[in-house]
């Protein structure tokens, strides 16, 4: 396909899969990571390793630490990290305790500005279907994605489009796609606590482990604890 693509890269499974997809489609990659006040910066270190694997230098942006801070979020505030599994969080009604209000709109706006600077034609964003289930993360929902896609396209003079190749996939399907493309999952980190070895019992660690097990492949990163598959 050619052209340039900005990839919003967190260093986790989903964004790394997007990186692999953009690479397969022939884009010249422009990865970007944004520190927005999350509890740890380990994910940016992971993103840097993924970017290097693709021969790219990671662009990093640090937002004012209080810009997206929310005391009600377990990622940016003092709220305790939930012990519930990712599936339990999704099946509950309303926002997840790990949601950061309007985070993705802010990050996508920055990524779009970077895309315009770089002359890129696409921004890749790794939201998947389970993130949007029951509006656990409203800024991963199809309604949000559609609205942001329109805003990005119009606001960039129709030069930049939002690409969400994982939008209708489950986590297990995301992992399957990444495995097909040889995504460097061994460099990634998904742990909400930002631990290495990963904690293995926070919601995103549990979700990730189950996704690899569903594909009958061992997760290549180390864990301090592995929750048995139900």
C-alpha positions in Angstrom: 0.0 0.0 0.0 2.9 2.4 0.8 2.6 5.7 2.5 3.2 6.4 6.2 1.1 5.3 9.2 1.3 6.5 12.8 0.7 3.7 15.2 -0.5 4.5 18.7 1.8 2.1 20.5 1.4 1.2 24.1 3.7 -1.7 24.2 0.9 -4.2 24.8 -0.5 -7.0 22.6 -3.2 -5.0 20.8 -1.1 -2.1 19.7 1.8 -4.4 18.8 -0.6 -6.4 16.6 -1.6 -3.1 14.9 2.1 -2.4 14.3 2.4 -5.8 12.6 -0.7 -5.3 10.5 0.5 -1.8 9.4 3.9 -3.2 8.5 2.3 -6.1 6.5 0.2 -3.6 4.6 3.4 -1.8 3.5 3.2 1.4 5.5 6.3 3.3 6.6 5.8 3.1 10.4 5.7 6.1 12.7 5.1 4.7 16.2 4.2 7.0 19.1 3.7 6.5 22.8 2.1 8.9 25.2 2.7 9.1 28.9 -0.6 10.5 30.4 -0.1 10.0 34.1 -0.5 6.2 34.3 1.0 4.6 37.4 4.0 3.3 35.6 6.2 4.0 32.5 7.1 0.4 31.9 4.7 0.2 28.9 6.6 3.0 27.1 9.8 1.0 27.6 8.1 -2.0 26.1 6.8 0.1 23.2 10.4 1.3 22.6 11.5 -2.3 22.2 8.7 -3.1 19.8 9.5 -0.1 17.7 13.2 -1.0 17.5 12.2 -4.5 16.4 10.6 -2.9 13.3 13.6 -0.6 12.8 11.9 2.5 14.1 12.6 5.1 16.8 9.6 5.6 19.1 8.3 9.1 19.3 7.2 9.8 22.9 5.0 12.6 24.3 4.5 13.4 28.0 1.3 15.1 29.0 0.9 17.1 32.1 0.5 14.4 34.8 -2.8 15.8 36.1 -4.4 16.4 32.6 -6.2 13.0 32.5 -5.8 12.0 36.1 -8.9 10.7 37.7 -9.2 9.6 41.3 -11.9 7.0 40.2 -9.4 5.2 37.9 -7.2 2.4 39.0 -4.7 3.5 36.4 -4.2 7.1 37.2 -5.7 7.5 40.7 -5.5 6.0 44.1 -8.3 3.4 43.5 -7.2 -0.1 44.2 -6.5 -2.4 41.2 -9.6 -4.6 40.8 -9.1 -8.3 41.5 -11.9 -9.2 39.0 -11.0 -10.8 35.7 -11.2 -8.8 32.5 -14.3 -10.9 31.6 -16.0 -9.9 34.9 -15.2 -6.3 34.3 -16.7 -6.5 30.8 -19.9 -8.2 32.0 -20.5 -5.5 34.6 -22.5 -2.5 33.5 -20.9 0.9 32.9 -17.3 2.0 32.9 -14.5 -0.3 34.1 -12.7 0.8 37.2 -9.6 1.0 35.0 -11.1 3.4 32.5 -9.4 6.8 32.2 -12.1 9.2 31.0 -11.7 10.5 27.4 -8.1 9.1 27.3 -8.3 7.7 23.8 -9.8 10.8 22.3 -6.8 12.8 23.7 -4.3 10.2 22.6 -5.8 10.0 19.1 -5.8 13.7 18.7 -2.1 13.9 19.5 -1.4 10.9 17.1 -3.4 12.7 14.4 -1.4 15.9 14.8 1.8 13.8 14.6 0.4 12.2 11.4 -0.2 15.6 9.8 3.4 16.7 10.7 4.8 13.5 9.2 2.6 13.5 6.1 1.1 10.2 7.2 -2.2 9.0 5.8 -3.3 6.7 8.6 -3.4 6.4 12.4 -3.7 2.9 13.7 -5.5 2.3 17.0 -5.8 -1.1 18.7 -9.3 -1.1 20.3 -10.9 -4.5 20.1 -14.4 -5.9 20.6 -14.1 -7.0 24.2 -12.9 -3.5 25.3 -16.2 -2.1 24.0 -18.5 -4.8 25.5 -21.2 -3.3 27.8 -19.4 0.0 27.4 -16.7 -1.0 29.8 -14.4 1.3 27.9 -16.8 3.8 26.0 -13.8 5.3 24.2 -13.3 1.9 22.5 -16.8 1.5 21.3 -17.9 1.5 17.7 -19.8 4.7 18.3 -16.7 6.4 19.6 -14.5 5.0 16.9 -16.9 6.2 14.2 -17.1 9.7 15.6 -13.4 10.0 16.0 -12.8 8.6 12.5 -15.0 11.3 11.1 -13.4 14.0 13.2 -9.9 12.9 12.2 -10.8 12.8 8.5 -12.5 16.1 8.4 -10.1 17.8 10.8 -7.1 16.8 8.7 -8.6 18.1 5.4 -9.3 14.5 4.5 -5.7 13.6 4.6 -5.7 11.2 7.6 -7.9 8.2 8.2 -8.3 6.2 11.4 -7.6 2.5 11.1 -9.0 0.1 13.7 -8.2 -3.4 12.3 -9.0 -5.1 15.6 -12.4 -3.4 16.2 -14.5 -6.6 15.8 -12.0 -9.1 17.1 -11.9 -10.8 20.5 -8.6 -10.9 22.4 -8.0 -14.5 21.3 -8.5 -13.5 17.7 -6.2 -10.5 18.1 -3.4 -12.8 19.4 -4.1 -15.3 16.5 -3.7 -12.5 14.0 -0.5 -11.3 15.6 1.0 -14.8 15.7 0.3 -15.2 12.0 2.3 -12.0 11.4 5.1 -12.8 13.7 4.3 -9.9 16.1 7.1 -9.6 18.7 5.0 -10.5 21.7 8.0 -11.4 23.7 8.8 -7.7 23.9 5.4 -6.6 25.1 3.9 -5.9 28.5 0.2 -5.8 29.4 0.4 -5.7 33.2 -1.7 -2.9 34.7 0.8 -2.8 37.5 3.7 -2.4 35.1 5.6 -5.3 36.7 8.4 -7.4 35.2 7.7 -10.3 35.6 4.1 -9.4 35.0 1.9 -9.9 38.0 -0.4 -12.4 36.3 -3.5 -11.6 38.3 -4.6 -8.1 37.2 -7.4 -8.0 34.7 -5.3 -7.4 31.6 -2.7 -10.1 32.6 -5.5 -12.6 33.0 -7.2 -11.7 29.7 -3.8 -11.9 27.9 -3.0 -15.4 29.4 -6.4 -16.7 28.4 -6.0 -15.4 24.9 -2.7 -17.2 24.4 -4.1 -20.4 25.9 -7.1 -20.2 23.5 -4.6 -20.3 20.7 -2.7 -23.2 22.4 0.5 -21.1 22.5 2.5 -20.2 25.6 2.6 -16.5 26.4 6.3 -15.7 25.8 6.7 -13.2 28.7 7.4 -14.1 32.3 4.8 -13.9 35.0 5.1 -13.9 38.8 1.8 -15.8 38.9 -0.4 -17.5 36.3 -4.1 -17.7 36.9 -5.5 -21.1 35.9 -7.8 -21.1 32.9 -11.4 -21.5 34.0 
